[in-house]
Amino acid sequence: MMPVLCHSLLIILLFLAACAPIESVSRHGTVVDSITGATEKSSLWSPCTRNQALVWERQSERDSGAALQAARCYAVLARNGTNKSLRLENAVKGRNMAEAAVGREPKNPRAHYLAAYLAGLEAENHTLKGLSLVPVIERGALEASRLDPGLDHGGPDRMLGELYLRAPDPPVSIGDLEKAIFHYRRAVMQDPDFVENRLGLAEAYLEDEDLGPACDQLQQILIRMPPANAWKGPWRQALGLMRQLCEMETQDN
């Protein structure tokens, strides 16, 4: 990566971290975080308690809807928990519930999406199983993308983009930069204003050393994330500098 671009990218990331709501830009470099955009405030990721999850789990044998609710709740608990062993336990329980929902409702995109997401959480909290769970994540995300690509702001393709970007290359795993870019672009098409989609695409372009499109995505992120009034002046200045730096980079290459 060129030195000027590295510097410009650092400026942008620091600026975003300082001026934008933290939940809009939080990323921890895992498959799981890219799936939801970290703080998606929808019924899919609304808060719940472990007691609620247990009640839904008990009802799941006779109610596929309860199985899906249990999976969703365990996913929230596994993602937000502070105890690693409990996060893993919740992820495993949740994946079992999601897979049960898939078995009963094979055309339900949320069931496939949650099964893939919970497999990612399980991998995150049990690193020795990480590689073995990659095909599970891929399979569930592909099916969710086929059934409902707009789910969770383009979440299925965002998940696939992150998976192909982070996974080791063949023959070890399924890492594939071209596929990562393809799926991140699909996620952006589903929701151009969801910042996580563009952040992932920008990172994939940078990894591919395709500087022009990477700059375009970073500019679009800034445009879509205007700061509070007190920061509007510096924000406009930073956006202008970003444009200049990107033009310099593309001219040099």
N, C-alpha and C positions, 0 to 999 in steps of 0.2 A: 504494500500500500504506500502511496506517495506521501512524503513528509507533510506537505501542505494540507493534503486531505485529512491526514491524521489529526493535524492541529485544528482544522475546521470542524471535524466531527467532534472532537473534544469540547470545543467551544459550544457547539449546539447541545450536546448532552448535558453539560454543566448548566447551560442556560435553561433548558427544559426542566431540569431537576430543581432549579432555584425558583422558577416562575410558574410552573404548571402545577395543577393538583397532583399530588404524589401518586394517587391511584391510577392516573392516566398514563403514567410512563413506567410504572414499576415492572421490572423484568429481572429474573434471577437466573436466566440461561438454562432453564429446564423445559422439557416438553410441556409439563403441567401448566406453568404460568402462562404460556402462550395460548392455552386453550380457552381461557375465560376472560382474558384481559384483566385478570386479578381481582376486580371489584365490580363486576357486572351486577347491577341492581335489577334483577328480573326474577320472576318466579323460579327460574331454573336454579338460581344461586341465592335465594332468600335464606336468612338465618334460620337455624333449627337447633334442637337440643338432642343429646344422645337418647334421652327417654323417648322422644318422638320417633327417632330412628328405630328404637327397639320395638315400639308399638307397631310401626309400619312393617317391620320385619316379621313380627308374629302374625300379622294379617296377610302376608305375602303369599302364603300357600293357597289361599282362596281368592286373592284379589291381585291381578297383575298391576293395577294402578298403585296399590300399596307397595309392591316390589320396586316400582320405579321411584316412588317417593322415598323409600328407604335408601335406595341407591343414591339419590340426589342428596339426601341429608348426610349420609356417610361421607360423600364426596366433600361437602362443605366442612364437616368436622375434621376430615383428614387433611384438608388444605390449610385450615386455620389453626389446627392444634399446635401446641408447643412441645408435647412429649412425643419423641420419635416412635417409640414402640406403640403408643396408642394411635398415632397417625397411621402406622402400618396396619394395625388391627382394623381400624376403620376403613382403610382402603381395601383390604381383603374382603371384609364383610360387604362393603358397597359393591365391589366387582361381582361377588356372588349374586347379589340382588339384581344388578344390572343384567347379568347374563341370564338370570331366570326370566327377567322381563323380555329380553331378546327372544328367548325360547317360546314365550307365549305370544309375543307381538313382533314377529320378525320384520314387519314393515314400519315399525316405530322408530323414527330417526333419533329421538332422545335416548332411547334404550341403547342403541348402538354407540351414540356419542358418549354417554355416561360410562359404558363398559370400557371404551377406549381411554377415556379420561382417568378412570379409576385404575386401570392398568398402568397408566403413566404415574399416578400417585404411588402405586405399589412399587414400581421400579425406582422411583425417587427415594423411597424409604427402605428399600432392600436392594442395594446396589449390585449384589451378586446375581440377582435375577434380572437385572436391567436388560441385557441383550436378549434373553429368552422372551421377554415381554414385548419387544419391538414389533414382531409380527402381529401380536394381539392388538396393539395400538393401531397399527397400519390398517388391519382388516376392519376394525370398528369405525375408524375415521373415514375410510373410503366408502363404506356402506352409508354412513350418516351423510356424507357429501353427496352421494347419489340420490338419497331420499329427500334431503332438505339442505341444500348448500347454504341457505341463508341463516340456518340455526345459529344462535349465539354470535351474531354479527360476522358470519362467515367462519365460525369456529372450526368446523370439520377440516376445511382447507388450511386454516391457520395452524391447526394441529399437525397436519401433514407437512406443511412447510417447515415447521420447527423440527419435526421428526427427521426429515430428509437432510436438513441442515446440520443437525447435531449428531446423528448416528454415524458410527465409523463407516468408512467406505467398504465396498465388497473386497474380498470375500468374507470379511469379518461380520459386516452387517449390511444395511441397505442405504447408507448415506449416498445422496445424489443431488448435487448442487442444481442441476437443470430442473429436476423435479421440485426441489424446494422453491425455486423462483416461480415455476408454473403454478404451484398451489398457493403461494403467497399472493400472486397476481389475481388468482380466482377469489381469494378472500377479500382483496381490495375491491374487486368488482362487486362483491356482495354488500360491502359496507365501506365506502371510500372514506368516511369520517371516523371510523374506529381506528384509533392511533396504533394499537398493537399490530394491525394488519400492515400498515405502512412501515412501522419499525422493523418488522420481520423482513419485509421485502427489501428495505434499504440495506439491512445487514447481509442478506443473501447476495445482493448486487455487489456489495463491498467485498465479500468473500470471493466473488467471481471476478473482481477487479474491473467491474463495469461501472466506471466512476460517474458518467453522465446520468444514467437512471438512478443511481444511489443518491446523487445530489438532488435530483428532482423529487424523490420521495422525502428527503429531509426537509426540503423547502415546503412541501405540502403539509408535513407535520406541523411546522411552525405556523403556517397560514391557518391551520385548523385549531390551533391552541393559543389564541390570544390571551395574554395575561391580564391580571387585574389592572385597574386604571393607573396605579402608581408605576407599573412597569411598561406601559405602552410605548413610551419614548425609546427606552433601551431595546424593547422588543423589535420595533421597526428598524432600529439601527442594526441590530444583530441579523435580522432577516435580509437587509440590504448587503451586509458583509458576507452573509452566506451565499447570496447570489453571485457576488463578485468572485468569491473563492471558487465556487463551482465552475464559473465561466473560465477562470484561469486554469483549473485542472483539466477541463475538457479541451481547451485550446492546446495545452501542453501535450495532450495524448491524442 
